[in-house]
Amino acid sequence: PYGLAVTIRHDFGWQDKRMITVYAHMDQIDVVVGQLVDAGDPLGIVGTTGKTTGPHLHFEVRLERNSYYSTLNPELWLVPPQGWGVLVGQMRNTNGSFLTEQDVTVHNLETDQKWTVRSYGPIAVNKDPYYQENLVLSDLPMGPYEITIDYLDDRYTQNVEIRPGAITYFTFRGDFGFRMRLPAEADIDDLLPAFNP
């Protein structure tokens, strides 16, 4: 399904796990196996090979293993444009299970622009090992925002600040609502019993 594709094994990664990036659906490949490449070197030409509905570059980030099952959300690994940031959320129900396909409204309080983003589906999505996220919205202009989640019969809101070049992280846990704190270094699942709003 990837058509013509290039895989790069980087000389860096995260927690001793090497990063691998994949560039797929290319019409032409201009590199060879084993070639060293630097940032800015052309890899080929964007195309429509493989299973695709039109010309585009399919980009994936993987850690440690070069496998579809190791693919992570690339929005967490790309630096946003200057003056923009990324919103990352971990959304769970009151009992601690991940909320899947949950709509979230993100409202820029300065420009009045609104985005609706949906949390990850129940299968085929690998969460980042640090954030354990199930929602990412990148390329947000810096400034004040309001996040709104309709959970069961209640509406929950949280004001956040999107900072340039940074990730703004939140957790939502059903009836407990929002919390604005980065995850600890320990596995987030180990921290769930200690969750206090």
SULZI-V643959 format. One record per residue. N is the residue number from 1. PHI is phi in degrees with one decimal (none if undefined). PSI is psi in degrees with one decimal (999 if undefined). Layout:
BEGIN
n | phi | psi
N | PHI | PSI
N | PHI | PSI
END
This chain:
BEGIN
n | phi | psi
1 | none | -19.4
2 | -79.7 | -15.4
3 | 63.6 | -146.5
4 | -71.8 | 127.8
5 | -142.2 | 154.2
6 | -121.2 | 135.9
7 | -116.4 | 131.3
8 | -113.3 | 127.1
9 | -97.7 | 110.5
10 | -80.0 | 161.6
11 | -94.9 | 22.4
12 | -146.3 | 173.0
13 | -174.6 | -141.0
14 | -142.3 | 128.2
15 | 48.4 | 53.3
16 | 63.3 | 15.7
17 | -106.7 | 121.5
18 | -69.0 | 141.4
19 | -87.7 | 139.9
20 | -128.7 | 133.2
21 | -119.1 | 147.9
22 | -124.7 | 136.1
23 | -125.4 | 113.8
24 | -123.3 | 171.5
25 | 67.7 | 27.5
26 | -76.6 | 148.3
27 | -86.8 | -23.4
28 | -150.8 | 139.3
29 | -111.4 | 128.7
30 | -111.1 | 13.6
31 | -124.7 | 166.7
32 | -125.0 | 160.3
33 | -57.3 | 131.1
34 | 88.1 | -6.6
35 | -68.9 | 137.6
36 | -84.7 | 131.9
37 | -125.8 | 152.5
38 | -114.4 | 164.3
39 | -55.2 | 132.1
40 | 96.1 | -14.8
41 | -69.4 | 133.1
42 | -69.6 | 136.6
43 | -98.9 | -26.8
44 | 166.0 | -155.8
45 | -120.9 | 132.6
46 | -57.2 | 144.9
47 | -156.8 | -152.3
48 | -135.7 | 22.4
49 | -74.8 | 155.0
50 | 81.0 | -160.6
51 | -85.9 | 108.0
52 | -154.8 | 158.0
53 | -103.2 | -2.0
54 | 174.0 | 170.5
55 | -65.1 | 128.9
56 | -168.1 | 167.7
57 | -105.6 | 117.7
58 | -86.4 | 121.4
59 | -122.0 | 130.7
60 | -130.5 | 151.5
61 | -119.2 | 131.4
62 | -129.5 | 151.5
63 | -116.5 | 133.2
64 | 70.9 | -56.4
65 | -110.5 | 140.4
66 | -88.5 | 75.5
67 | -140.7 | 143.7
68 | -52.1 | -34.6
69 | -76.8 | -1.2
70 | -108.6 | 8.0
71 | -74.7 | 134.0
72 | -114.4 | 163.3
73 | -65.1 | 115.4
74 | -67.5 | -17.8
75 | -62.9 | -22.3
76 | -81.6 | -9.0
77 | -114.3 | -1.9
78 | -105.2 | 136.2
79 | -72.0 | 127.4
80 | -68.9 | 161.2
81 | -57.8 | 156.9
82 | -56.7 | 129.6
83 | 87.6 | 5.2
84 | -122.5 | 163.5
85 | -141.9 | -173.9
86 | -129.6 | 136.4
87 | -104.1 | 126.8
88 | -127.0 | 132.8
89 | -134.0 | 148.5
90 | -116.1 | 114.2
91 | -115.7 | 123.3
92 | -130.6 | 158.9
93 | -80.2 | 179.8
94 | -59.7 | -33.8
95 | -81.9 | -6.6
96 | 104.0 | -3.5
97 | -78.9 | 146.9
98 | -63.3 | 136.3
99 | -81.0 | 120.5
100 | -104.8 | 144.4
101 | 51.8 | 40.9
102 | -94.1 | 123.5
103 | -74.5 | 139.0
104 | -132.4 | 132.6
105 | -100.9 | 131.8
106 | -118.6 | 118.2
107 | -118.1 | 118.9
108 | -77.0 | 116.7
109 | -75.5 | -14.4
110 | -90.5 | -42.6
111 | -99.6 | -11.6
112 | 69.5 | 9.4
113 | -73.6 | 143.2
114 | -126.9 | 144.5
115 | -124.1 | 143.7
116 | -115.5 | 124.2
117 | -125.1 | 148.4
118 | -113.1 | 138.9
119 | -66.9 | 161.3
120 | -54.5 | 153.8
121 | -74.1 | 178.4
122 | -76.8 | -15.8
123 | -135.8 | 166.1
124 | 62.5 | 26.3
125 | -130.3 | 126.3
126 | -97.3 | 127.8
127 | -80.3 | 149.2
128 | -61.0 | 137.7
129 | -63.3 | -24.3
130 | -91.6 | -53.4
131 | -78.1 | -27.9
132 | 49.6 | 42.7
133 | -78.6 | 161.1
134 | -137.0 | 21.6
135 | -157.9 | 131.0
136 | -140.4 | 134.0
137 | -133.9 | 112.0
138 | -103.3 | 177.6
139 | 56.4 | 47.4
140 | -97.1 | 129.4
141 | -60.5 | 142.0
142 | -59.8 | 151.5
143 | 141.7 | -175.1
144 | -83.7 | 139.6
145 | -134.7 | 160.3
146 | -122.9 | 129.7
147 | -100.3 | 134.6
148 | -127.3 | 130.4
149 | -129.1 | 126.4
150 | -94.0 | 109.2
151 | -118.0 | 118.9
152 | 54.5 | -119.5
153 | -102.8 | 10.6
154 | -120.6 | 154.3
155 | -109.6 | 130.7
156 | -117.1 | 136.0
157 | -129.5 | 152.4
158 | -147.9 | 129.3
159 | -85.4 | 137.2
160 | -137.8 | 161.4
161 | -115.6 | 121.9
162 | -88.6 | 122.2
163 | -104.8 | 146.9
164 | -64.0 | 133.3
165 | 70.6 | 14.6
166 | -129.1 | 162.8
167 | -98.8 | 130.5
168 | -101.7 | 121.8
169 | -115.4 | 136.3
170 | -137.1 | 156.2
171 | -119.3 | 148.5
172 | -130.2 | 131.6
173 | -133.8 | 74.6
174 | 47.1 | -124.5
175 | -63.6 | -17.2
176 | -79.9 | -19.2
177 | 80.6 | -146.9
178 | -93.2 | 156.7
179 | -145.1 | 136.4
180 | -113.2 | 84.9
181 | -156.6 | 135.7
182 | -62.9 | 151.8
183 | -66.0 | 152.3
184 | -73.2 | 168.1
185 | -65.4 | -25.9
186 | -68.9 | 162.8
187 | -60.6 | 131.5
188 | -61.5 | -32.5
189 | -63.7 | -31.4
190 | -68.9 | -20.6
191 | -91.2 | -10.7
192 | -56.8 | -43.7
193 | -60.8 | -24.4
194 | -91.1 | 7.6
195 | -64.2 | 121.9
196 | -128.8 | 125.6
197 | -66.2 | 999
END
